[in-house]
């Protein structure tokens, strides 16, 4: 009976020892965060704030700046659509906006390579790295094919055809990456493999299609330089510069990722290598393709420039509107001086109120013989022979100005007076007793 408690004592001692060790492990303080990071921050984000690791902070700043610039350029490109005069350039706006979307995604994907590896980050790296680069190089390839038509025929495929061509090329890479993830991560037996356990050579081999797009775009752009329409050459130069620098960046990071880091046994530089490749290549896209294309998109083609030279008044603008208003208001400029004239109610009513002081030789003036036969004989001589006198108020006013409306009214009155004078002269000659006999 006494042997049973003696055998239980070692078991109880082992149980208490295991519990104390577990409590000591759970109550041990967590590792202190690196300088620049908070205590509550997850350890996978330490590269974003670790001051001792400079590459993470530098790439984070460059990627953030690239995201802002890409968004601003997208807004500028879409806002310039109503001001594009060349319909061929307008047809490429959709493809170029799609290219900007891919560039924006490359800057955002840089953060996935700055943070530490995990299941979600590794899966997004493997899938989006090739897809986003395929978007950019597919748009460049579609643009280069359109430029070949423009350089030879000055006409090319419609905008939706160019965009559809780029979208189909992107779908090929999407299908390739989807099948690759299913085959390598999800096995046939239902077990899941960690996507981070991948060799560097396998990652590079999955990007063969993207490399093919680069080379095809570079080769397809050269014939544009020998086209008949030379004003499309500068767009071909933008694509050639972009693809040339991109291929140089890809050669450097592939050699560094596959051979350099493995020989030096520095696998910790794999993520910085890919992050630097993303930021540098996306910057090349912005500097050598997007900004030059936006600067050229609103410029008219040679046909529009010729029409502007032949018809300089065509178009809608402030200058044209001001010219039209100036021509229409030629007779209205003197209205500012008409305020000095007396009101019509204070002017004396006279049959010669339309007289403006000018010598009118064409106005009919009846002779004394005519007035003697037509008028009363007992009337005063001043009434029988009225004389035209200038309006002293009108002639004396230095600030008064004859308006266009008053000139028109005076001319109408003069014409009516002349007509009435001729009719009166004819009737008098017919009724006069001297019309039948000569003196």
VEXVOMI-448275 format. One record per residue (C-alpha): residue number from 1; residue in three letters; x, y, z. Coordinates in steps of 0.05 Angstrom, whole numbers, plus 5000, padded with zeros to 4 digits. Example, Ala and Ser with C-alpha at 12.3 -4.5 7.8 and 13.67 -1.06 7.14 Angstrom:
# residues 2
   seq   type      u      v      w
     1    ALA   5246   4910   5156
     2    SER   5273   4979   5143
This chain:
# residues 439
   seq   type      u      v      w
     1    UNK   5000   5000   5000
     2    UNK   5059   5047   5013
     3    UNK   5091   5035   4945
     4    UNK   5036   5069   4906
     5    UNK   5046   5140   4934
     6    UNK   5121   5134   4925
     7    UNK   5113   5121   4850
     8    UNK   5065   5180   4842
     9    UNK   5113   5230   4871
    10    UNK   5161   5232   4811
    11    UNK   5102   5238   4763
    12    UNK   5074   5297   4802
    13    UNK   5142   5330   4803
    14    UNK   5149   5324   4727
    15    UNK   5079   5352   4718
    16    UNK   5094   5413   4762
    17    UNK   5160   5424   4726
    18    UNK   5127   5424   4657
    19    UNK   5074   5472   4680
    20    UNK   5125   5520   4708
    21    UNK   5165   5519   4644
    22    UNK   5103   5533   4603
    23    UNK   5084   5591   4647
    24    UNK   5154   5619   4643
    25    UNK   5152   5616   4567
    26    UNK   5084   5649   4562
    27    UNK   5101   5704   4611
    28    UNK   5169   5719   4579
    29    UNK   5171   5789   4549
    30    UNK   5164   5793   4473
    31    UNK   5225   5813   4432
    32    UNK   5236   5888   4430
    33    UNK   5217   5921   4364
    34    UNK   5272   5953   4322
    35    UNK   5284   6027   4327
    36    UNK   5230   6067   4292
    37    UNK   5174   6016   4301
    38    UNK   5119   6014   4354
    39    UNK   5110   5959   4405
    40    UNK   5041   5939   4381
    41    UNK   5063   5932   4308
    42    UNK   5064   5863   4277
    43    UNK   5134   5836   4264
    44    UNK   5121   5826   4189
    45    UNK   5117   5901   4180
    46    UNK   5183   5918   4213
    47    UNK   5218   5931   4147
    48    UNK   5171   5990   4135
    49    UNK   5196   6027   4196
    50    UNK   5262   5997   4216
    51    UNK   5314   6052   4217
    52    UNK   5371   6003   4217
    53    UNK   5347   5974   4150
    54    UNK   5349   6033   4103
    55    UNK   5325   5998   4039
    56    UNK   5255   5987   4066
    57    UNK   5242   6061   4083
    58    UNK   5273   6087   4018
    59    UNK   5233   6040   3974
    60    UNK   5170   6055   4014
    61    UNK   5179   6130   4001
    62    UNK   5193   6120   3927
    63    UNK   5134   6073   3918
    64    UNK   5087   6121   3954
    65    UNK   5110   6179   3910
    66    UNK   5101   6135   3848
    67    UNK   5029   6118   3869
    68    UNK   5012   6192   3876
    69    UNK   5045   6210   3809
    70    UNK   5010   6154   3772
    71    UNK   4942   6174   3799
    72    UNK   4953   6247   3780
    73    UNK   4976   6228   3710
    74    UNK   4914   6185   3702
    75    UNK   4869   6244   3720
    76    UNK   4907   6290   3673
    77    UNK   4902   6240   3616
    78    UNK   4827   6230   3624
    79    UNK   4816   6305   3633
    80    UNK   4852   6322   3568
    81    UNK   4805   6279   3528
    82    UNK   4759   6337   3506
    83    UNK   4819   6377   3482
    84    UNK   4848   6324   3436
    85    UNK   4840   6345   3363
    86    UNK   4871   6285   3329
    87    UNK   4821   6227   3329
    88    UNK   4879   6176   3323
    89    UNK   4910   6199   3388
    90    UNK   4841   6200   3420
    91    UNK   4831   6127   3402
    92    UNK   4893   6107   3444
    93    UNK   4869   6139   3508
    94    UNK   4837   6075   3534
    95    UNK   4900   6034   3522
    96    UNK   4944   6087   3556
    97    UNK   4897   6091   3616
    98    UNK   4902   6015   3621
    99    UNK   4978   6022   3620
   100    UNK   4974   6073   3677
   101    UNK   4933   6024   3717
   102    UNK   4988   5972   3709
   103    UNK   5041   6022   3729
   104    UNK   5001   6041   3791
   105    UNK   4996   5967   3809
   106    UNK   5072   5959   3804
   107    UNK   5084   6014   3854
   108    UNK   5032   5984   3901
   109    UNK   5062   5914   3894
   110    UNK   5128   5940   3920
   111    UNK   5099   5941   3990
   112    UNK   5087   5865   3986
   113    UNK   5162   5855   3976
   114    UNK   5181   5902   4032
   115    UNK   5141   5866   4085
   116    UNK   5164   5798   4109
   117    UNK   5141   5734   4075
   118    UNK   5075   5701   4090
   119    UNK   5024   5658   4055
   120    UNK   4983   5717   4028
   121    UNK   5043   5760   4011
   122    UNK   5079   5704   3974
   123    UNK   5017   5685   3935
   124    UNK   5004   5757   3914
   125    UNK   5077   5765   3894
   126    UNK   5078   5704   3849
   127    UNK   5012   5721   3815
   128    UNK   5014   5797   3808
   129    UNK   5087   5805   3789
   130    UNK   5077   5775   3720
   131    UNK   5006   5801   3710
   132    UNK   5022   5874   3723
   133    UNK   5083   5873   3679
   134    UNK   5042   5838   3625
   135    UNK   4991   5895   3628
   136    UNK   5045   5947   3615
   137    UNK   5082   5910   3559
   138    UNK   5017   5888   3526
   139    UNK   4994   5960   3521
   140    UNK   5062   5979   3492
   141    UNK   5057   5923   3441
   142    UNK   4986   5943   3420
   143    UNK   5009   6016   3414
   144    UNK   5068   5996   3371
   145    UNK   5023   5956   3323
   146    UNK   4977   6016   3316
   147    UNK   5037   6061   3301
   148    UNK   5057   6015   3244
   149    UNK   4990   6029   3211
   150    UNK   4994   6103   3225
   151    UNK   5064   6109   3197
   152    UNK   5045   6076   3131
   153    UNK   4972   6094   3119
   154    UNK   4961   6151   3168
   155    UNK   4900   6111   3192
   156    UNK   4897   6052   3238
   157    UNK   4852   6007   3278
   158    UNK   4799   6036   3323
   159    UNK   4809   6048   3396
   160    UNK   4769   5988   3420
   161    UNK   4809   5943   3374
   162    UNK   4875   5967   3403
   163    UNK   4849   5960   3474
   164    UNK   4821   5891   3459
   165    UNK   4888   5869   3432
   166    UNK   4923   5890   3496
   167    UNK   4870   5858   3539
   168    UNK   4876   5791   3503
   169    UNK   4952   5791   3512
   170    UNK   4942   5804   3587
   171    UNK   4892   5746   3592
   172    UNK   4946   5698   3568
   173    UNK   4990   5716   3627
   174    UNK   4932   5712   3675
   175    UNK   4917   5641   3652
   176    UNK   4990   5621   3657
   177    UNK   4998   5647   3728
   178    UNK   4932   5617   3751
   179    UNK   4951   5548   3726
   180    UNK   5021   5555   3755
   181    UNK   4994   5571   3825
   182    UNK   4944   5514   3822
   183    UNK   4997   5464   3801
   184    UNK   5052   5486   3849
   185    UNK   5011   5505   3911
   186    UNK   4949   5461   3910
   187    UNK   4968   5388   3899
   188    UNK   4925   5333   3872
   189    UNK   4921   5299   3940
   190    UNK   4889   5360   3971
   191    UNK   4949   5383   4011
   192    UNK   4971   5456   4007
   193    UNK   5043   5476   3997
   194    UNK   5072   5541   4023
   195    UNK   5079   5589   3963
   196    UNK   5141   5619   3996
   197    UNK   5179   5553   3987
   198    UNK   5197   5567   3916
   199    UNK   5264   5568   3881
   200    UNK   5287   5632   3849
   201    UNK   5297   5597   3782
   202    UNK   5224   5574   3781
   203    UNK   5201   5645   3795
   204    UNK   5241   5671   3736
   205    UNK   5218   5615   3689
   206    UNK   5146   5634   3702
   207    UNK   5159   5703   3671
   208    UNK   5181   5678   3602
   209    UNK   5117   5704   3570
   210    UNK   5130   5774   3597
   211    UNK   5201   5772   3569
   212    UNK   5172   5752   3502
   213    UNK   5126   5813   3503
   214    UNK   5185   5858   3516
   215    UNK   5225   5831   3457
   216    UNK   5165   5831   3411
   217    UNK   5149   5903   3427
   218    UNK   5220   5925   3417
   219    UNK   5224   5891   3348
   220    UNK   5155   5913   3325
   221    UNK   5170   5987   3339
   222    UNK   5230   5994   3293
   223    UNK   5192   5994   3226
   224    UNK   5154   6057   3249
   225    UNK   5219   6097   3241
   226    UNK   5219   6083   3166
   227    UNK   5146   6098   3155
   228    UNK   5120   6148   3103
   229    UNK   5087   6193   3155
   230    UNK   5144   6219   3196
   231    UNK   5105   6254   3251
   232    UNK   5093   6186   3285
   233    UNK   5166   6172   3295
   234    UNK   5171   6208   3362
   235    UNK   5119   6161   3391
   236    UNK   5160   6102   3367
   237    UNK   5221   6132   3400
   238    UNK   5184   6135   3467
   239    UNK   5167   6061   3463
   240    UNK   5238   6042   3442
   241    UNK   5269   6079   3500
   242    UNK   5220   6048   3549
   243    UNK   5230   5977   3525
   244    UNK   5306   5986   3522
   245    UNK   5312   6010   3594
   246    UNK   5263   5957   3616
   247    UNK   5302   5900   3585
   248    UNK   5366   5927   3617
   249    UNK   5333   5928   3685
   250    UNK   5306   5858   3676
   251    UNK   5374   5830   3657
   252    UNK   5406   5861   3719
   253    UNK   5354   5837   3769
   254    UNK   5350   5767   3740
   255    UNK   5426   5758   3743
   256    UNK   5427   5786   3814
   257    UNK   5367   5745   3837
   258    UNK   5388   5678   3807
   259    UNK   5464   5679   3811
   260    UNK   5490   5737   3853
   261    UNK   5451   5726   3917
   262    UNK   5459   5650   3914
   263    UNK   5534   5651   3906
   264    UNK   5544   5702   3962
   265    UNK   5496   5664   4006
   266    UNK   5455   5727   4017
   267    UNK   5384   5703   4009
   268    UNK   5361   5762   4051
   269    UNK   5372   5806   3990
   270    UNK   5321   5770   3947
   271    UNK   5263   5814   3968
   272    UNK   5301   5879   3962
   273    UNK   5324   5859   3892
   274    UNK   5253   5848   3868
   275    UNK   5228   5911   3902
   276    UNK   5282   5953   3870
   277    UNK   5265   5922   3802
   278    UNK   5192   5941   3810
   279    UNK   5204   6013   3830
   280    UNK   5258   6026   3778
   281    UNK   5219   5995   3720
   282    UNK   5154   6031   3739
   283    UNK   5194   6096   3742
   284    UNK   5219   6083   3672
   285    UNK   5148   6074   3648
   286    UNK   5128   6141   3678
   287    UNK   5189   6181   3655
   288    UNK   5200   6154   3585
   289    UNK   5129   6137   3562
   290    UNK   5072   6167   3602
   291    UNK   5097   6238   3611
   292    UNK   5120   6246   3538
   293    UNK   5055   6217   3512
   294    UNK   5013   6263   3554
   295    UNK   5053   6323   3530
   296    UNK   5040   6303   3457
   297    UNK   4967   6281   3463
   298    UNK   4935   6350   3456
   299    UNK   4979   6374   3399
   300    UNK   4944   6375   3331
   301    UNK   4967   6333   3273
   302    UNK   4994   6362   3208
   303    UNK   4925   6360   3177
   304    UNK   4895   6402   3233
   305    UNK   4954   6451   3230
   306    UNK   4943   6461   3156
   307    UNK   4869   6474   3166
   308    UNK   4885   6526   3219
   309    UNK   4933   6561   3171
   310    UNK   4882   6562   3114
   311    UNK   4822   6580   3158
   312    UNK   4851   6621   3215
   313    UNK   4783   6642   3242
   314    UNK   4758   6571   3251
   315    UNK   4749   6541   3319
   316    UNK   4715   6564   3383
   317    UNK   4755   6606   3431
   318    UNK   4757   6671   3468
   319    UNK   4797   6706   3413
   320    UNK   4745   6688   3360
   321    UNK   4688   6710   3404
   322    UNK   4722   6776   3419
   323    UNK   4734   6789   3345
   324    UNK   4661   6777   3329
   325    UNK   4638   6821   3384
   326    UNK   4685   6876   3362
   327    UNK   4659   6874   3290
   328    UNK   4587   6875   3315
   329    UNK   4597   6933   3363
   330    UNK   4630   6979   3312
   331    UNK   4572   7029   3314
   332    UNK   4558   7021   3388
   333    UNK   4624   7047   3414
   334    UNK   4600   7119   3415
   335    UNK   4542   7105   3462
   336    UNK   4585   7124   3521
   337    UNK   4587   7196   3495
   338    UNK   4513   7200   3481
   339    UNK   4498   7213   3555
   340    UNK   4518   7286   3545
   341    UNK   4463   7299   3494
   342    UNK   4398   7332   3517
   343    UNK   4337   7290   3525
   344    UNK   4286   7286   3468
   345    UNK   4233   7319   3510
   346    UNK   4273   7384   3516
   347    UNK   4292   7388   3443
   348    UNK   4251   7440   3402
   349    UNK   4205   7409   3352
   350    UNK   4223   7434   3283
   351    UNK   4213   7409   3213
   352    UNK   4288   7415   3206
   353    UNK   4304   7374   3269
   354    UNK   4337   7321   3227
   355    UNK   4388   7371   3200
   356    UNK   4457   7353   3227
   357    UNK   4496   7414   3205
   358    UNK   4525   7383   3142
   359    UNK   4517   7415   3073
   360    UNK   4466   7374   3035
   361    UNK   4468   7396   2962
   362    UNK   4422   7342   2938
   363    UNK   4361   7368   2977
   364    UNK   4308   7401   2934
   365    UNK   4296   7475   2950
   366    UNK   4236   7508   2916
   367    UNK   4246   7572   2878
   368    UNK   4212   7639   2892
   369    UNK   4166   7632   2832
   370    UNK   4142   7565   2857
   371    UNK   4128   7592   2926
   372    UNK   4090   7652   2897
   373    UNK   4043   7607   2859
   374    UNK   4034   7555   2914
   375    UNK   4035   7596   2978
   376    UNK   3993   7656   3002
   377    UNK   4015   7724   2977
   378    UNK   4000   7762   3041
   379    UNK   4047   7720   3084
   380    UNK   4112   7750   3110
   381    UNK   4173   7741   3067
   382    UNK   4208   7701   3121
   383    UNK   4151   7651   3122
   384    UNK   4149   7646   3046
   385    UNK   4224   7635   3040
   386    UNK   4246   7595   3101
   387    UNK   4321   7584   3108
   388    UNK   4354   7523   3138
   389    UNK   4395   7540   3198
   390    UNK   4440   7493   3238
   391    UNK   4419   7475   3308
   392    UNK   4462   7518   3353
   393    UNK   4455   7471   3411
   394    UNK   4477   7412   3370
   395    UNK   4534   7449   3336
   396    UNK   4557   7483   3400
   397    UNK   4561   7421   3442
   398    UNK   4632   7396   3441
   399    UNK   4615   7330   3475
   400    UNK   4556   7310   3432
   401    UNK   4567   7256   3380
   402    UNK   4523   7233   3323
   403    UNK   4501   7162   3335
   404    UNK   4490   7110   3281
   405    UNK   4415   7107   3295
   406    UNK   4407   7183   3288
   407    UNK   4447   7183   3223
   408    UNK   4403   7130   3195
   409    UNK   4340   7169   3214
   410    UNK   4367   7233   3184
   411    UNK   4385   7198   3119
   412    UNK   4315   7169   3115
   413    UNK   4283   7237   3126
   414    UNK   4328   7269   3073
   415    UNK   4308   7216   3022
   416    UNK   4234   7227   3037
   417    UNK   4241   7303   3032
   418    UNK   4277   7297   2965
   419    UNK   4223   7250   2939
   420    UNK   4167   7297   2961
   421    UNK   4203   7356   2930
   422    UNK   4208   7323   2863
   423    UNK   4134   7304   2865
   424    UNK   4114   7375   2884
   425    UNK   4156   7404   2828
   426    UNK   4123   7359   2777
   427    UNK   4054   7378   2800
   428    UNK   4070   7452   2799
   429    UNK   4097   7449   2729
   430    UNK   4034   7414   2707
   431    UNK   3987   7465   2740
   432    UNK   4027   7528   2723
   433    UNK   4000   7572   2666
   434    UNK   4072   7582   2643
   435    UNK   4083   7508   2630
   436    UNK   4049   7510   2563
   437    UNK   4081   7573   2536
   438    UNK   4152   7595   2538
   439    UNK   4172   7667   2555
